[in-house]
């Protein structure tokens, strides 16, 4: 389990709600690796995809850390969308 650095590709805000979102990539990702979304203090939701196949990857969120929980991943480039504050 390693904390992998993210590269922010896009960031934005949803109106005047204060909710923000980021699109980032992280590599290499293995099962149970974490990605800390440094631009957000709290991540309310996150989705992840493999960039080589486009397949959805399961993940979980705690504070501003996204944990990749998909089984059998090794050295995969991952795209993550995260919303939060």
MIKETOR-348458 format. One record per atom (N, C-alpha, C, O): x, y, z; residue number from 1; atom name; residue in one letter. Coordinates in Angstrom, 1 decimal, always signed. Layout:
<bagus>
BAGU       u       v       w  resi  name  resn
BAGU       X       Y       Z   NUM    CA     A
...
</bagus>
This chain:
<bagus>
BAGU       u       v       w  resi  name  resn
BAGU    +0.8    -1.2    +0.0     1     N     X
BAGU    +0.0    +0.0    +0.0     1    CA     X
BAGU    +0.9    +1.2    +0.0     1     C     X
BAGU    +1.7    +1.5    +0.9     1     O     X
BAGU    +0.8    +2.0    -1.1     2     N     X
BAGU    +1.6    +3.2    -1.3     2    CA     X
BAGU    +0.7    +4.4    -1.5     2     C     X
BAGU    -0.3    +4.3    -2.2     2     O     X
BAGU    +1.1    +5.6    -1.0     3     N     X
BAGU    +0.4    +6.8    -1.4     3    CA     X
BAGU    +1.0    +7.3    -2.7     3     C     X
BAGU    +2.1    +7.8    -2.7     3     O     X
BAGU    +0.2    +7.3    -3.8     4     N     X
BAGU    +0.7    +7.6    -5.1     4    CA     X
BAGU    +0.3    +9.1    -5.4     4     C     X
BAGU    -0.8    +9.5    -5.1     4     O     X
BAGU    +1.3    +9.9    -5.9     5     N     X
BAGU    +1.0   +11.3    -6.2     5    CA     X
BAGU    +0.1   +11.4    -7.3     5     C     X
BAGU    +0.1   +10.7    -8.3     5     O     X
BAGU    -0.8   +12.4    -7.2     6     N     X
BAGU    -1.8   +12.7    -8.3     6    CA     X
BAGU    -1.3   +13.8    -9.2     6     C     X
BAGU    -0.6   +14.7    -8.7     6     O     X
BAGU    -1.7   +13.8   -10.4     7     N     X
BAGU    -1.4   +15.0   -11.3     7    CA     X
BAGU    -2.8   +15.5   -11.7     7     C     X
BAGU    -3.6   +14.9   -12.3     7     O     X
BAGU    -3.1   +16.8   -11.3     8     N     X
BAGU    -4.3   +17.4   -11.5     8    CA     X
BAGU    -4.4   +17.8   -13.0     8     C     X
BAGU    -3.5   +18.5   -13.5     8     O     X
BAGU    -5.4   +17.3   -13.7     9     N     X
BAGU    -5.7   +17.6   -15.1     9    CA     X
BAGU    -6.7   +18.7   -15.3     9     C     X
BAGU    -6.6   +19.5   -16.3     9     O     X
BAGU    -7.7   +18.8   -14.4    10     N     X
BAGU    -8.7   +19.8   -14.5    10    CA     X
BAGU    -9.3   +20.1   -13.1    10     C     X
BAGU    -9.4   +19.1   -12.3    10     O     X
BAGU    -9.7   +21.3   -12.8    11     N     X
BAGU   -10.3   +21.6   -11.6    11    CA     X
BAGU   -11.5   +22.6   -11.8    11     C     X
BAGU   -11.4   +23.4   -12.8    11     O     X
BAGU   -12.5   +22.5   -11.0    12     N     X
BAGU   -13.6   +23.5   -11.2    12    CA     X
BAGU   -14.5   +23.5   -10.0    12     C     X
BAGU   -14.2   +22.9    -9.0    12     O     X
BAGU   -15.5   +24.4   -10.0    13     N     X
BAGU   -16.4   +24.7    -8.9    13    CA     X
BAGU   -17.9   +24.5    -9.5    13     C     X
BAGU   -18.1   +24.8   -10.6    13     O     X
BAGU   -18.8   +24.0    -8.6    14     N     X
BAGU   -20.1   +23.9    -9.0    14    CA     X
BAGU   -20.9   +25.0    -8.5    14     C     X
BAGU   -21.4   +25.0    -7.3    14     O     X
BAGU   -21.1   +26.1    -9.3    15     N     X
BAGU   -21.9   +27.3    -8.9    15    CA     X
BAGU   -21.4   +27.9    -7.6    15     C     X
BAGU   -20.2   +28.0    -7.3    15     O     X
BAGU   -22.3   +28.3    -6.8    16     N     X
BAGU   -22.0   +29.0    -5.5    16    CA     X
BAGU   -22.1   +28.1    -4.3    16     C     X
BAGU   -22.2   +28.5    -3.2    16     O     X
BAGU   -22.2   +26.8    -4.6    17     N     X
BAGU   -22.4   +25.8    -3.5    17    CA     X
BAGU   -21.1   +25.6    -2.7    17     C     X
BAGU   -21.2   +25.1    -1.5    17     O     X
BAGU   -20.0   +25.9    -3.2    18     N     X
BAGU   -18.7   +25.7    -2.5    18    CA     X
BAGU   -18.1   +24.3    -2.9    18     C     X
BAGU   -17.0   +24.0    -2.6    18     O     X
BAGU   -19.0   +23.5    -3.5    19     N     X
BAGU   -18.5   +22.2    -3.9    19    CA     X
BAGU   -17.5   +22.3    -5.1    19     C     X
BAGU   -17.8   +23.0    -6.1    19     O     X
BAGU   -16.4   +21.6    -5.0    20     N     X
BAGU   -15.4   +21.6    -6.0    20    CA     X
BAGU   -15.2   +20.2    -6.6    20     C     X
BAGU   -15.6   +19.3    -6.0    20     O     X
BAGU   -14.6   +20.2    -7.8    21     N     X
BAGU   -14.3   +18.9    -8.4    21    CA     X
BAGU   -12.9   +18.9    -9.1    21     C     X
BAGU   -12.5   +20.0    -9.5    21     O     X
BAGU   -12.3   +17.8    -9.1    22     N     X
BAGU   -11.0   +17.7    -9.8    22    CA     X
BAGU   -11.0   +16.4   -10.6    22     C     X
BAGU   -11.6   +15.4   -10.3    22     O     X
BAGU   -10.2   +16.5   -11.7    23     N     X
BAGU    -9.9   +15.3   -12.5    23    CA     X
BAGU    -8.4   +15.1   -12.5    23     C     X
BAGU    -7.7   +16.1   -12.8    23     O     X
BAGU    -8.0   +14.0   -12.1    24     N     X
BAGU    -6.6   +13.7   -11.9    24    CA     X
BAGU    -6.2   +12.3   -12.4    24     C     X
BAGU    -7.0   +11.4   -12.5    24     O     X
BAGU    -4.9   +12.2   -12.7    25     N     X
BAGU    -4.4   +10.9   -13.0    25    CA     X
BAGU    -3.3   +10.5   -12.0    25     C     X
BAGU    -2.7   +11.3   -11.4    25     O     X
BAGU    -3.2    +9.2   -11.8    26     N     X
BAGU    -2.2    +8.7   -10.9    26    CA     X
BAGU    -1.6    +7.4   -11.5    26     C     X
BAGU    -2.3    +6.6   -12.1    26     O     X
BAGU    -0.3    +7.2   -11.4    27     N     X
BAGU    +0.4    +6.1   -11.9    27    CA     X
BAGU    +1.7    +5.9   -11.2    27     C     X
BAGU    +2.3    +6.9   -10.8    27     O     X
BAGU    +2.2    +4.7   -11.0    28     N     X
BAGU    +1.5    +3.4   -11.2    28    CA     X
BAGU    +0.7    +3.0   -10.0    28     C     X
BAGU    +1.1    +3.3    -8.9    28     O     X
BAGU    -0.5    +2.5   -10.3    29     N     X
BAGU    -1.4    +2.1    -9.2    29    CA     X
BAGU    -1.5    +0.6    -9.1    29     C     X
BAGU    -1.6    -0.1   -10.1    29     O     X
BAGU    -1.4    +0.1    -7.9    30     N     X
BAGU    -1.6    -1.3    -7.6    30    CA     X
BAGU    -2.9    -1.4    -6.6    30     C     X
BAGU    -3.3    -0.4    -6.1    30     O     X
BAGU    -3.4    -2.6    -6.5    31     N     X
BAGU    -4.5    -2.8    -5.5    31    CA     X
BAGU    -4.1    -2.3    -4.1    31     C     X
BAGU    -3.0    -2.5    -3.7    31     O     X
BAGU    -5.0    -1.5    -3.5    32     N     X
BAGU    -4.9    -1.0    -2.1    32    CA     X
BAGU    -3.9    +0.2    -2.0    32     C     X
BAGU    -3.6    +0.7    -0.9    32     O     X
BAGU    -3.5    +0.7    -3.2    33     N     X
BAGU    -2.7    +2.0    -3.1    33    CA     X
BAGU    -3.7    +3.2    -2.8    33     C     X
BAGU    -4.9    +3.0    -3.1    33     O     X
BAGU    -3.2    +4.2    -2.3    34     N     X
BAGU    -4.0    +5.4    -2.0    34    CA     X
BAGU    -3.5    +6.6    -2.8    34     C     X
BAGU    -2.4    +6.7    -3.3    34     O     X
BAGU    -4.5    +7.5    -3.0    35     N     X
BAGU    -4.2    +8.8    -3.7    35    CA     X
BAGU    -4.7    +9.9    -2.9    35     C     X
BAGU    -6.0    +9.9    -2.7    35     O     X
BAGU    -3.9   +10.8    -2.3    36     N     X
BAGU    -4.3   +11.9    -1.5    36    CA     X
BAGU    -4.7   +13.0    -2.5    36     C     X
BAGU    -3.8   +13.5    -3.2    36     O     X
BAGU    -5.9   +13.5    -2.5    37     N     X
BAGU    -6.3   +14.6    -3.3    37    CA     X
BAGU    -6.0   +15.9    -2.5    37     C     X
BAGU    -6.8   +16.4    -1.7    37     O     X
BAGU    -4.8   +16.5    -2.8    38     N     X
BAGU    -4.4   +17.6    -2.0    38    CA     X
BAGU    -5.2   +18.9    -2.1    38     C     X
BAGU    -5.1   +19.7    -1.3    38     O     X
BAGU    -5.9   +19.0    -3.2    39     N     X
BAGU    -6.7   +20.2    -3.4    39    CA     X
BAGU    -8.0   +20.3    -2.7    39     C     X
BAGU    -8.7   +21.3    -2.6    39     O     X
BAGU    -8.4   +19.1    -2.1    40     N     X
BAGU    -9.6   +19.1    -1.4    40    CA     X
BAGU    -9.3   +18.6    +0.1    40     C     X
BAGU    -8.5   +17.7    +0.3    40     O     X
BAGU   -10.0   +19.2    +1.0    41     N     X
BAGU    -9.9   +18.8    +2.4    41    CA     X
BAGU   -10.8   +17.6    +2.7    41     C     X
BAGU   -10.4   +16.8    +3.5    41     O     X
BAGU   -11.9   +17.6    +2.1    42     N     X
BAGU   -12.9   +16.4    +2.2    42    CA     X
BAGU   -13.4   +16.0    +0.9    42     C     X
BAGU   -13.9   +16.9    +0.1    42     O     X
BAGU   -13.2   +14.8    +0.5    43     N     X
BAGU   -13.8   +14.2    -0.7    43    CA     X
BAGU   -15.1   +13.6    -0.4    43     C     X
BAGU   -15.2   +12.7    +0.5    43     O     X
BAGU   -16.2   +14.1    -1.1    44     N     X
BAGU   -17.5   +13.5    -0.8    44    CA     X
BAGU   -17.8   +12.3    -1.7    44     C     X
BAGU   -18.7   +11.5    -1.4    44     O     X
BAGU   -17.2   +12.3    -2.9    45     N     X
BAGU   -17.4   +11.2    -3.8    45    CA     X
BAGU   -16.3   +11.1    -4.8    45     C     X
BAGU   -15.7   +12.1    -5.1    45     O     X
BAGU   -15.9    +9.9    -5.2    46     N     X
BAGU   -14.8    +9.7    -6.2    46    CA     X
BAGU   -15.2    +8.5    -7.0    46     C     X
BAGU   -15.8    +7.5    -6.6    46     O     X
BAGU   -14.7    +8.6    -8.3    47     N     X
BAGU   -14.9    +7.5    -9.3    47    CA     X
BAGU   -13.5    +7.3    -9.9    47     C     X
BAGU   -12.7    +8.3   -10.1    47     O     X
BAGU   -13.2    +6.1   -10.3    48     N     X
BAGU   -11.9    +5.8   -10.9    48    CA     X
BAGU   -12.0    +4.9   -12.1    48     C     X
BAGU   -12.9    +4.1   -12.1    48     O     X
BAGU   -11.2    +5.1   -13.1    49     N     X
BAGU   -11.1    +4.3   -14.3    49    CA     X
BAGU    -9.7    +3.9   -14.7    49     C     X
BAGU    -8.8    +4.7   -14.5    49     O     X
BAGU    -9.6    +2.7   -15.3    50     N     X
BAGU    -8.3    +2.4   -15.9    50    CA     X
BAGU    -8.2    +3.1   -17.2    50     C     X
BAGU    -9.2    +3.2   -18.0    50     O     X
BAGU    -7.1    +3.8   -17.5    51     N     X
BAGU    -6.9    +4.5   -18.8    51    CA     X
BAGU    -6.5    +3.6   -19.9    51     C     X
BAGU    -6.6    +3.9   -21.1    51     O     X
BAGU    -6.0    +2.4   -19.6    52     N     X
BAGU    -5.7    +1.4   -20.7    52    CA     X
BAGU    -6.9    +0.8   -21.3    52     C     X
BAGU    -6.9    +0.4   -22.5    52     O     X
BAGU    -7.9    +0.5   -20.5    53     N     X
BAGU    -9.1    -0.2   -21.0    53    CA     X
BAGU   -10.4    +0.6   -20.9    53     C     X
BAGU   -11.4    +0.3   -21.5    53     O     X
BAGU   -10.4    +1.6   -20.0    54     N     X
BAGU   -11.6    +2.4   -19.7    54    CA     X
BAGU   -12.5    +1.8   -18.7    54     C     X
BAGU   -13.6    +2.3   -18.5    54     O     X
BAGU   -12.1    +0.7   -18.2    55     N     X
BAGU   -13.0    -0.1   -17.2    55    CA     X
BAGU   -13.0    +0.7   -15.9    55     C     X
BAGU   -12.1    +1.3   -15.4    55     O     X
BAGU   -14.2    +0.6   -15.3    56     N     X
BAGU   -14.5    +1.2   -14.0    56    CA     X
BAGU   -13.6    +0.5   -12.9    56     C     X
BAGU   -13.5    -0.7   -13.0    56     O     X
BAGU   -13.1    +1.2   -11.9    57     N     X
BAGU   -12.3    +0.6   -10.9    57    CA     X
BAGU   -13.0    +1.0    -9.5    57     C     X
BAGU   -13.4    +2.1    -9.3    57     O     X
BAGU   -13.1    +0.0    -8.6    58     N     X
BAGU   -13.7    +0.3    -7.4    58    CA     X
BAGU   -12.7    +1.0    -6.5    58     C     X
BAGU   -11.5    +0.8    -6.5    58     O     X
BAGU   -13.3    +2.0    -5.7    59     N     X
BAGU   -12.5    +2.7    -4.8    59    CA     X
BAGU   -13.3    +3.2    -3.6    59     C     X
BAGU   -14.5    +3.1    -3.6    59     O     X
BAGU   -12.6    +3.5    -2.5    60     N     X
BAGU   -13.3    +4.0    -1.3    60    CA     X
BAGU   -12.7    +5.4    -0.9    60     C     X
BAGU   -11.6    +5.7    -1.4    60     O     X
BAGU   -13.4    +6.1    -0.1    61     N     X
BAGU   -12.9    +7.5    +0.3    61    CA     X
BAGU   -12.9    +7.6    +1.8    61     C     X
BAGU   -13.9    +7.2    +2.5    61     O     X
BAGU   -11.9    +8.3    +2.3    62     N     X
BAGU   -11.8    +8.7    +3.7    62    CA     X
BAGU   -11.1   +10.0    +3.7    62     C     X
BAGU   -10.0   +10.2    +3.3    62     O     X
BAGU   -11.8   +11.0    +4.3    63     N     X
BAGU   -11.3   +12.4    +4.3    63    CA     X
BAGU   -11.0   +12.8    +2.8    63     C     X
BAGU   -11.9   +12.9    +2.0    63     O     X
BAGU    -9.7   +13.1    +2.5    64     N     X
BAGU    -9.3   +13.5    +1.2    64    CA     X
BAGU    -8.4   +12.4    +0.5    64     C     X
BAGU    -7.7   +12.7    -0.4    64     O     X
BAGU    -8.6   +11.2    +1.0    65     N     X
BAGU    -7.8   +10.0    +0.5    65    CA     X
BAGU    -8.7    +9.0    -0.3    65     C     X
BAGU    -9.7    +8.6    +0.3    65     O     X
BAGU    -8.3    +8.7    -1.5    66     N     X
BAGU    -9.0    +7.7    -2.3    66    CA     X
BAGU    -8.2    +6.5    -2.3    66     C     X
BAGU    -7.0    +6.5    -2.6    66     O     X
BAGU    -8.8    +5.4    -1.9    67     N     X
BAGU    -8.1    +4.1    -1.8    67    CA     X
BAGU    -8.6    +3.2    -3.0    67     C     X
BAGU    -9.9    +3.0    -3.1    67     O     X
BAGU    -7.8    +2.7    -3.8    68     N     X
BAGU    -8.1    +1.9    -4.9    68    CA     X
BAGU    -8.3    +0.4    -4.4    68     C     X
BAGU    -7.4    -0.2    -3.9    68     O     X
BAGU    -9.6    -0.1    -4.4    69     N     X
BAGU    -9.9    -1.4    -3.8    69    CA     X
BAGU   -10.1    -2.5    -4.8    69     C     X
BAGU   -10.3    -3.6    -4.5    69     O     X
BAGU   -10.0    -2.1    -6.1    70     N     X
BAGU   -10.1    -3.1    -7.2    70    CA     X
BAGU    -9.1    -4.2    -7.1    70     C     X
BAGU    -7.9    -3.9    -6.9    70     O     X
BAGU    -9.5    -5.5    -7.1    71     N     X
BAGU    -8.5    -6.6    -7.0    71    CA     X
BAGU    -7.7    -6.7    -8.3    71     C     X
BAGU    -8.1    -6.3    -9.4    71     O     X
BAGU    -6.5    -7.2    -8.1    72     N     X
BAGU    -5.6    -7.6    -9.2    72    CA     X
BAGU    -5.1    -6.5   -10.1    72     C     X
BAGU    -4.9    -6.7   -11.3    72     O     X
BAGU    -4.9    -5.3    -9.5    73     N     X
BAGU    -4.3    -4.2   -10.3    73    CA     X
BAGU    -2.8    -4.2   -10.1    73     C     X
BAGU    -2.3    -4.3    -8.9    73     O     X
BAGU    -2.0    -4.0   -11.1    74     N     X
BAGU    -0.6    -3.9   -11.0    74    CA     X
BAGU    -0.1    -2.9   -12.0    74     C     X
BAGU    -0.3    -3.1   -13.2    74     O     X
BAGU    +0.5    -1.8   -11.6    75     N     X
BAGU    +1.1    -0.7   -12.4    75    CA     X
BAGU    +0.2    -0.2   -13.5    75     C     X
BAGU    +0.5    -0.2   -14.7    75     O     X
BAGU    -1.0    +0.2   -13.1    76     N     X
BAGU    -2.0    +0.7   -14.0    76    CA     X
BAGU    -2.1    +2.2   -13.9    76     C     X
BAGU    -2.1    +2.8   -12.8    76     O     X
BAGU    -2.3    +2.9   -15.0    77     N     X
BAGU    -2.6    +4.3   -15.1    77    CA     X
BAGU    -4.1    +4.5   -14.8    77     C     X
BAGU    -4.9    +3.9   -15.5    77     O     X
BAGU    -4.4    +5.4   -13.8    78     N     X
BAGU    -5.8    +5.5   -13.4    78    CA     X
BAGU    -6.2    +7.0   -13.5    78     C     X
BAGU    -5.4    +7.9   -13.2    78     O     X
BAGU    -7.4    +7.2   -13.9    79     N     X
BAGU    -8.1    +8.5   -13.9    79    CA     X
BAGU    -9.1    +8.6   -12.8    79     C     X
BAGU    -9.9    +7.6   -12.6    79     O     X
BAGU    -9.0    +9.6   -12.0    80     N     X
BAGU    -9.9    +9.8   -10.8    80    CA     X
BAGU   -10.7   +11.1   -10.9    80     C     X
BAGU   -10.1   +12.1   -11.2    80     O     X
BAGU   -12.0   +11.0   -10.7    81     N     X
BAGU   -12.7   +12.3   -10.5    81    CA     X
BAGU   -13.2   +12.3    -9.1    81     C     X
BAGU   -13.6   +11.3    -8.5    81     O     X
BAGU   -13.0   +13.5    -8.5    82     N     X
BAGU   -13.3   +13.6    -7.0    82    CA     X
BAGU   -14.1   +14.9    -6.8    82     C     X
BAGU   -13.7   +15.9    -7.4    82     O     X
BAGU   -15.1   +14.9    -6.0    83     N     X
BAGU   -15.8   +16.1    -5.7    83    CA     X
BAGU   -15.7   +16.2    -4.1    83     C     X
BAGU   -15.6   +15.3    -3.4    83     O     X
BAGU   -15.7   +17.5    -3.7    84     N     X
BAGU   -15.7   +17.7    -2.3    84    CA     X
BAGU   -15.5   +19.2    -2.0    84     C     X
BAGU   -15.8   +20.1    -2.8    84     O     X
BAGU   -14.9   +19.4    -0.8    85     N     X
BAGU   -14.7   +20.8    -0.3    85    CA     X
BAGU   -13.3   +21.0    +0.1    85     C     X
BAGU   -12.9   +22.1    +0.6    85     O     X
</bagus>
